[in-house]
Amino acid sequence: MRVVLATSNKGKVREIIELLHDREVFPYTDLMEGFEIIEDGNTFKDNALIKARMVYTALGDSDAIVIADDSGISVDALDGAPGIYSARYGGENASDKDNLNKLIDAIKAKGIDGSQAHYTAAIAVVSREGERCVHGWMHGRVITSPRGENGFGYDPMFIPDGYEATLGELGDEVKKGLSHRSKALELAKILIDQIKFLRSHAGIDAIK
C-alpha cells in the first residue's frame, strides 16, 4: 500500500513528505507522466477531491491511497480573496512572486498596509474505501512589505497570530506547529491509519 500525492508543486511535495515522514509517500509524477487537472470547484474541498479522484483513477491501482491538498490565503480586507484562486491569482502561469506582488498591490489599493487573513488547507483522501476530506486553518495578518526567504507562496507577507515574524522568517520547526497544512495532515494521517486498519482487519477475517 502506498500513499500518492496528487500534486507536482515542489514546495507542497517537500512539505507533505516531511510531515508524513513515517509513511511511504510518492508524488504521482514519480509514478506516471503529469497531466492537467482542471480545478473548477467552488471550495477548497471541491478542488482537493477533484485532484485526488483524477489521480486515483489515472493510477489504476486499487491499493493506492491518494491524497490531494487544496489550499490558499483569504484576506479580510479583500472579502476573502484570493481564496481558492491563490495559486493562480497573478494569472494562469503566475509564479509565486507574481501572486505575492498582486496581493500586495490589491491590499495597497485599499489604502491600507495590512489586514487580518487566514490560510485554509483542505486535504482529500481517496481510496477504494471511499472519499473523505479534512481541513486545517492558520490565522494571522498580512503585510505589504514582505520579509524572509523561507517557505513559498505568500509566506513572506503572512504573520501568524502570536508572532511578529513572517512565515518567511520563521524556522521550519516553528512553522510545522502552526501550519494549516500540518493541521490538516494530522487529521489525514488518522484517515490513512483507519484505511490501513480496515485492510488489515479484512485480511484477518478472510483467513478465518
Contacts in CASP RR format, 6 or more apart in sequence:
PFRMAT RR
TARGET T0000
AUTHOR 0000-0000-0000
METHOD contacts of the structure
MODEL  1
MRVVLATSNKGKVREIIELLHDREVFPYTDLMEGFEIIEDGNTFKDNALI
KARMVYTALGDSDAIVIADDSGISVDALDGAPGIYSARYGGENASDKDNL
NKLIDAIKAKGIDGSQAHYTAAIAVVSREGERCVHGWMHGRVITSPRGEN
GFGYDPMFIPDGYEATLGELGDEVKKGLSHRSKALELAKILIDQIKFLRS
HAGIDAIK
1 63 0 8 1.000
1 64 0 8 1.000
1 65 0 8 1.000
1 196 0 8 1.000
1 199 0 8 1.000
2 24 0 8 1.000
2 25 0 8 1.000
2 26 0 8 1.000
2 63 0 8 1.000
2 64 0 8 1.000
2 65 0 8 1.000
3 20 0 8 1.000
3 23 0 8 1.000
3 24 0 8 1.000
3 25 0 8 1.000
3 26 0 8 1.000
3 64 0 8 1.000
3 65 0 8 1.000
3 66 0 8 1.000
3 67 0 8 1.000
3 192 0 8 1.000
4 25 0 8 1.000
4 26 0 8 1.000
4 27 0 8 1.000
4 28 0 8 1.000
4 31 0 8 1.000
4 55 0 8 1.000
4 56 0 8 1.000
4 59 0 8 1.000
4 64 0 8 1.000
4 65 0 8 1.000
4 66 0 8 1.000
4 67 0 8 1.000
5 12 0 8 1.000
5 13 0 8 1.000
5 16 0 8 1.000
5 17 0 8 1.000
5 25 0 8 1.000
5 26 0 8 1.000
5 27 0 8 1.000
5 28 0 8 1.000
5 66 0 8 1.000
5 67 0 8 1.000
5 68 0 8 1.000
5 69 0 8 1.000
6 28 0 8 1.000
6 37 0 8 1.000
6 51 0 8 1.000
6 52 0 8 1.000
6 54 0 8 1.000
6 55 0 8 1.000
6 56 0 8 1.000
6 66 0 8 1.000
6 67 0 8 1.000
6 68 0 8 1.000
7 13 0 8 1.000
7 16 0 8 1.000
7 27 0 8 1.000
7 28 0 8 1.000
7 51 0 8 1.000
7 68 0 8 1.000
7 69 0 8 1.000
8 27 0 8 1.000
8 28 0 8 1.000
8 29 0 8 1.000
8 34 0 8 1.000
9 87 0 8 1.000
11 151 0 8 1.000
11 152 0 8 1.000
12 69 0 8 1.000
12 181 0 8 1.000
13 27 0 8 1.000
15 179 0 8 1.000
15 181 0 8 1.000
16 25 0 8 1.000
16 67 0 8 1.000
16 69 0 8 1.000
16 181 0 8 1.000
16 185 0 8 1.000
17 25 0 8 1.000
18 172 0 8 1.000
18 176 0 8 1.000
19 176 0 8 1.000
19 181 0 8 1.000
19 182 0 8 1.000
19 185 0 8 1.000
20 185 0 8 1.000
20 189 0 8 1.000
23 189 0 8 1.000
23 192 0 8 1.000
28 34 0 8 1.000
28 55 0 8 1.000
28 58 0 8 1.000
28 59 0 8 1.000
28 66 0 8 1.000
31 59 0 8 1.000
32 58 0 8 1.000
32 59 0 8 1.000
35 58 0 8 1.000
37 50 0 8 1.000
37 51 0 8 1.000
37 54 0 8 1.000
37 55 0 8 1.000
38 50 0 8 1.000
39 47 0 8 1.000
39 50 0 8 1.000
39 51 0 8 1.000
39 70 0 8 1.000
39 84 0 8 1.000
40 47 0 8 1.000
40 50 0 8 1.000
41 47 0 8 1.000
41 50 0 8 1.000
41 84 0 8 1.000
42 84 0 8 1.000
43 84 0 8 1.000
43 122 0 8 1.000
44 70 0 8 1.000
44 71 0 8 1.000
44 72 0 8 1.000
44 83 0 8 1.000
44 84 0 8 1.000
44 120 0 8 1.000
44 121 0 8 1.000
44 122 0 8 1.000
44 135 0 8 1.000
45 70 0 8 1.000
45 122 0 8 1.000
45 124 0 8 1.000
45 133 0 8 1.000
45 135 0 8 1.000
46 70 0 8 1.000
47 70 0 8 1.000
47 84 0 8 1.000
47 122 0 8 1.000
48 68 0 8 1.000
48 69 0 8 1.000
48 70 0 8 1.000
48 122 0 8 1.000
48 123 0 8 1.000
48 124 0 8 1.000
48 133 0 8 1.000
49 68 0 8 1.000
49 124 0 8 1.000
49 126 0 8 1.000
49 131 0 8 1.000
49 133 0 8 1.000
50 68 0 8 1.000
51 68 0 8 1.000
51 70 0 8 1.000
51 124 0 8 1.000
52 66 0 8 1.000
52 67 0 8 1.000
52 68 0 8 1.000
52 124 0 8 1.000
52 125 0 8 1.000
52 126 0 8 1.000
52 131 0 8 1.000
53 124 0 8 1.000
53 126 0 8 1.000
53 131 0 8 1.000
55 66 0 8 1.000
55 68 0 8 1.000
56 64 0 8 1.000
56 66 0 8 1.000
56 126 0 8 1.000
56 127 0 8 1.000
59 66 0 8 1.000
62 128 0 8 1.000
63 128 0 8 1.000
64 127 0 8 1.000
65 125 0 8 1.000
65 126 0 8 1.000
65 127 0 8 1.000
65 192 0 8 1.000
65 195 0 8 1.000
66 125 0 8 1.000
66 126 0 8 1.000
66 127 0 8 1.000
67 123 0 8 1.000
67 124 0 8 1.000
67 125 0 8 1.000
67 126 0 8 1.000
67 188 0 8 1.000
67 192 0 8 1.000
68 123 0 8 1.000
68 124 0 8 1.000
68 126 0 8 1.000
69 121 0 8 1.000
69 122 0 8 1.000
69 123 0 8 1.000
69 181 0 8 1.000
69 184 0 8 1.000
70 84 0 8 1.000
70 121 0 8 1.000
70 122 0 8 1.000
70 124 0 8 1.000
71 86 0 8 1.000
71 119 0 8 1.000
71 120 0 8 1.000
71 121 0 8 1.000
71 122 0 8 1.000
71 180 0 8 1.000
71 181 0 8 1.000
72 82 0 8 1.000
72 83 0 8 1.000
72 84 0 8 1.000
72 86 0 8 1.000
72 87 0 8 1.000
72 119 0 8 1.000
72 120 0 8 1.000
72 121 0 8 1.000
72 154 0 8 1.000
73 82 0 8 1.000
73 83 0 8 1.000
73 86 0 8 1.000
73 103 0 8 1.000
73 117 0 8 1.000
73 118 0 8 1.000
73 119 0 8 1.000
73 142 0 8 1.000
73 154 0 8 1.000
73 158 0 8 1.000
74 80 0 8 1.000
74 81 0 8 1.000
74 82 0 8 1.000
74 83 0 8 1.000
74 117 0 8 1.000
74 118 0 8 1.000
74 119 0 8 1.000
74 120 0 8 1.000
75 81 0 8 1.000
75 82 0 8 1.000
75 103 0 8 1.000
75 106 0 8 1.000
75 107 0 8 1.000
75 115 0 8 1.000
75 116 0 8 1.000
75 117 0 8 1.000
75 142 0 8 1.000
76 115 0 8 1.000
76 116 0 8 1.000
76 117 0 8 1.000
77 107 0 8 1.000
77 110 0 8 1.000
77 112 0 8 1.000
77 114 0 8 1.000
77 115 0 8 1.000
77 116 0 8 1.000
78 106 0 8 1.000
78 107 0 8 1.000
78 110 0 8 1.000
78 115 0 8 1.000
81 89 0 8 1.000
81 106 0 8 1.000
82 89 0 8 1.000
82 99 0 8 1.000
82 103 0 8 1.000
83 120 0 8 1.000
86 99 0 8 1.000
86 154 0 8 1.000
87 99 0 8 1.000
88 94 0 8 1.000
88 99 0 8 1.000
89 99 0 8 1.000
89 102 0 8 1.000
89 103 0 8 1.000
90 98 0 8 1.000
90 99 0 8 1.000
90 102 0 8 1.000
91 98 0 8 1.000
94 102 0 8 1.000
96 152 0 8 1.000
96 153 0 8 1.000
96 154 0 8 1.000
99 153 0 8 1.000
99 154 0 8 1.000
100 146 0 8 1.000
100 153 0 8 1.000
100 154 0 8 1.000
100 156 0 8 1.000
100 157 0 8 1.000
103 142 0 8 1.000
103 154 0 8 1.000
103 157 0 8 1.000
104 144 0 8 1.000
104 146 0 8 1.000
104 157 0 8 1.000
107 113 0 8 1.000
107 114 0 8 1.000
107 115 0 8 1.000
107 142 0 8 1.000
107 144 0 8 1.000
108 144 0 8 1.000
113 143 0 8 1.000
113 144 0 8 1.000
113 145 0 8 1.000
114 141 0 8 1.000
114 142 0 8 1.000
114 143 0 8 1.000
114 144 0 8 1.000
115 141 0 8 1.000
115 142 0 8 1.000
116 139 0 8 1.000
116 140 0 8 1.000
116 141 0 8 1.000
117 139 0 8 1.000
117 140 0 8 1.000
117 141 0 8 1.000
117 142 0 8 1.000
117 158 0 8 1.000
118 137 0 8 1.000
118 138 0 8 1.000
118 139 0 8 1.000
118 140 0 8 1.000
118 180 0 8 1.000
119 137 0 8 1.000
119 138 0 8 1.000
119 158 0 8 1.000
119 179 0 8 1.000
119 180 0 8 1.000
120 135 0 8 1.000
120 136 0 8 1.000
120 137 0 8 1.000
120 180 0 8 1.000
121 135 0 8 1.000
121 136 0 8 1.000
121 137 0 8 1.000
121 179 0 8 1.000
121 180 0 8 1.000
121 181 0 8 1.000
121 183 0 8 1.000
121 184 0 8 1.000
122 133 0 8 1.000
122 134 0 8 1.000
122 135 0 8 1.000
122 136 0 8 1.000
122 184 0 8 1.000
123 133 0 8 1.000
123 134 0 8 1.000
123 135 0 8 1.000
123 181 0 8 1.000
123 184 0 8 1.000
123 185 0 8 1.000
123 187 0 8 1.000
123 188 0 8 1.000
124 131 0 8 1.000
124 132 0 8 1.000
124 133 0 8 1.000
125 131 0 8 1.000
125 132 0 8 1.000
125 133 0 8 1.000
125 134 0 8 1.000
125 188 0 8 1.000
125 191 0 8 1.000
125 192 0 8 1.000
125 195 0 8 1.000
127 195 0 8 1.000
129 195 0 8 1.000
129 198 0 8 1.000
132 191 0 8 1.000
134 184 0 8 1.000
134 187 0 8 1.000
134 188 0 8 1.000
134 191 0 8 1.000
135 184 0 8 1.000
135 187 0 8 1.000
136 180 0 8 1.000
136 181 0 8 1.000
136 183 0 8 1.000
136 184 0 8 1.000
136 187 0 8 1.000
137 180 0 8 1.000
137 183 0 8 1.000
138 160 0 8 1.000
138 178 0 8 1.000
138 179 0 8 1.000
138 180 0 8 1.000
138 183 0 8 1.000
139 160 0 8 1.000
139 161 0 8 1.000
140 158 0 8 1.000
140 159 0 8 1.000
140 160 0 8 1.000
140 161 0 8 1.000
141 158 0 8 1.000
141 159 0 8 1.000
141 161 0 8 1.000
142 154 0 8 1.000
142 157 0 8 1.000
142 158 0 8 1.000
142 159 0 8 1.000
143 157 0 8 1.000
143 159 0 8 1.000
143 166 0 8 1.000
144 157 0 8 1.000
145 157 0 8 1.000
146 156 0 8 1.000
146 157 0 8 1.000
146 166 0 8 1.000
147 156 0 8 1.000
147 157 0 8 1.000
147 165 0 8 1.000
147 166 0 8 1.000
147 168 0 8 1.000
147 169 0 8 1.000
148 155 0 8 1.000
148 156 0 8 1.000
148 166 0 8 1.000
148 168 0 8 1.000
148 169 0 8 1.000
149 156 0 8 1.000
149 168 0 8 1.000
150 167 0 8 1.000
150 168 0 8 1.000
150 169 0 8 1.000
150 170 0 8 1.000
150 171 0 8 1.000
150 172 0 8 1.000
150 175 0 8 1.000
151 167 0 8 1.000
151 168 0 8 1.000
151 175 0 8 1.000
155 166 0 8 1.000
155 167 0 8 1.000
155 168 0 8 1.000
156 166 0 8 1.000
156 167 0 8 1.000
156 168 0 8 1.000
156 169 0 8 1.000
157 166 0 8 1.000
158 166 0 8 1.000
158 167 0 8 1.000
159 165 0 8 1.000
159 166 0 8 1.000
159 167 0 8 1.000
160 167 0 8 1.000
160 170 0 8 1.000
160 178 0 8 1.000
163 170 0 8 1.000
167 175 0 8 1.000
167 178 0 8 1.000
170 178 0 8 1.000
175 182 0 8 1.000
176 182 0 8 1.000
END
